[in-house]
Amino acid sequence: MSQKTEPSEPTSQPSLDHRTSRKDFADRFRATRRRLGTKQCWVASAVGCTSSCVSQWESGRRVPDLLNLHRLLAALEQAGASPHELDELRKCWWTAKHQTNELLFDGATT
């Protein structure tokens, strides 16, 4: 005997954990930098930040703000990153910022 089942409610995708989003950005950034053969201190100098800041980006503890993202992408492009690599970094950055609602406050002063 077969049972009739009612159509189920569509399930929404669970939201990404912001740590995973940051880790995705960190992993892509680190892999790109290493493939290019650049050091964290070179990236820091090119971006205008500290090596500690670059280390935090690579570990996933933080993601760059919008201004530093533009500087970072320009530095990586100068070092030879492909347009595809840069686009993937942009996407990962957007996801990480969006998941943590940091886009609303990025660069805001109080």
KOLLO-127479 format. One record per residue (C-alpha): residue number from 1; x, y, z. Coordinates in Angstrom, 1 decimal. Example, Ala and Ser with C-alpha at 12.3 -4.5 7.8 and 13.67 -1.06 7.14 Angstrom:
<1, <12.3, -4.5, 7.8>>
<2, <13.7, -1.1, 7.1>>
END
This chain:
<1, <0.0, 0.0, 0.0>>
<2, <1.5, 3.3, -1.0>>
<3, <1.3, 6.4, 1.1>>
<4, <0.6, 9.8, -0.4>>
<5, <3.1, 12.4, 0.6>>
<6, <2.5, 16.0, 0.5>>
<7, <5.0, 18.1, -1.3>>
<8, <7.7, 19.3, 1.1>>
<9, <8.7, 22.9, 1.6>>
<10, <11.7, 23.9, -0.5>>
<11, <14.7, 23.8, 1.8>>
<12, <17.1, 26.7, 1.7>>
<13, <20.8, 26.2, 1.5>>
<14, <22.4, 26.6, 4.9>>
<15, <24.4, 29.8, 5.1>>
<16, <28.1, 29.4, 4.8>>
<17, <30.0, 29.7, 8.0>>
<18, <32.0, 33.0, 7.9>>
<19, <35.2, 31.1, 9.0>>
<20, <34.9, 28.9, 6.0>>
<21, <34.5, 31.9, 3.7>>
<22, <37.5, 33.5, 5.2>>
<23, <39.4, 30.3, 4.9>>
<24, <38.6, 30.0, 1.3>>
<25, <40.0, 33.5, 0.7>>
<26, <43.0, 32.7, 2.8>>
<27, <43.8, 29.5, 1.0>>
<28, <43.4, 31.0, -2.5>>
<29, <45.5, 34.0, -1.6>>
<30, <48.3, 31.9, 0.0>>
<31, <48.3, 29.5, -3.0>>
<32, <48.5, 32.3, -5.5>>
<33, <51.2, 34.1, -3.6>>
<34, <53.3, 31.0, -3.3>>
<35, <52.8, 30.0, -6.9>>
<36, <54.1, 33.5, -7.9>>
<37, <57.1, 33.0, -5.6>>
<38, <56.5, 36.2, -3.6>>
<39, <57.0, 36.6, 0.1>>
<40, <54.6, 38.0, 2.6>>
<41, <57.0, 41.0, 3.2>>
<42, <56.8, 41.8, -0.6>>
<43, <53.0, 41.7, -0.5>>
<44, <53.0, 43.9, 2.6>>
<45, <55.2, 46.5, 1.0>>
<46, <53.3, 46.5, -2.3>>
<47, <49.9, 46.8, -0.5>>
<48, <51.2, 49.3, 2.2>>
<49, <50.4, 47.2, 5.2>>
<50, <52.4, 45.1, 7.7>>
<51, <53.6, 41.5, 7.2>>
<52, <51.5, 40.7, 10.2>>
<53, <48.4, 41.9, 8.4>>
<54, <49.3, 39.7, 5.4>>
<55, <49.8, 36.8, 7.7>>
<56, <46.3, 37.3, 9.2>>
<57, <44.8, 37.3, 5.7>>
<58, <46.6, 34.1, 4.9>>
<59, <45.5, 32.4, 8.1>>
<60, <41.9, 33.4, 7.6>>
<61, <41.7, 35.5, 10.8>>
<62, <41.0, 38.6, 8.8>>
<63, <40.2, 39.6, 5.2>>
<64, <41.4, 42.9, 3.7>>
<65, <39.1, 45.9, 3.5>>
<66, <38.1, 47.1, 0.1>>
<67, <41.0, 49.5, -0.4>>
<68, <43.6, 46.9, 0.6>>
<69, <41.9, 44.3, -1.6>>
<70, <42.3, 46.6, -4.7>>
<71, <46.0, 47.1, -3.7>>
<72, <46.5, 43.4, -3.1>>
<73, <45.0, 42.4, -6.5>>
<74, <47.1, 45.0, -8.3>>
<75, <50.3, 43.7, -6.6>>
<76, <49.4, 40.1, -7.5>>
<77, <48.7, 41.1, -11.0>>
<78, <52.0, 42.9, -11.2>>
<79, <53.7, 39.7, -9.9>>
<80, <52.0, 37.7, -12.7>>
<81, <48.7, 36.4, -11.3>>
<82, <46.3, 35.3, -14.0>>
<83, <42.9, 37.1, -14.5>>
<84, <41.2, 33.9, -13.4>>
<85, <43.2, 33.8, -10.1>>
<86, <42.3, 37.5, -9.4>>
<87, <38.7, 36.9, -10.2>>
<88, <38.5, 33.9, -7.9>>
<89, <40.1, 36.0, -5.1>>
<90, <37.5, 38.7, -5.7>>
<91, <34.7, 36.2, -5.4>>
<92, <36.1, 34.6, -2.2>>
<93, <36.6, 38.1, -0.7>>
<94, <33.0, 39.1, -1.6>>
<95, <31.6, 35.9, 0.0>>
<96, <33.7, 36.4, 3.1>>
<97, <32.6, 40.0, 3.6>>
<98, <29.0, 39.3, 2.7>>
<99, <28.7, 36.4, 5.1>>
<100, <30.0, 38.5, 8.0>>
<101, <28.0, 41.6, 7.0>>
<102, <31.4, 43.5, 7.0>>
<103, <30.4, 45.1, 3.7>>
<104, <28.0, 47.4, 5.6>>
<105, <30.8, 48.8, 7.7>>
<106, <33.9, 48.4, 5.6>>
<107, <35.9, 51.6, 5.9>>
<108, <33.3, 53.4, 8.0>>
<109, <34.5, 55.8, 10.6>>
<110, <32.7, 56.4, 13.9>>
END
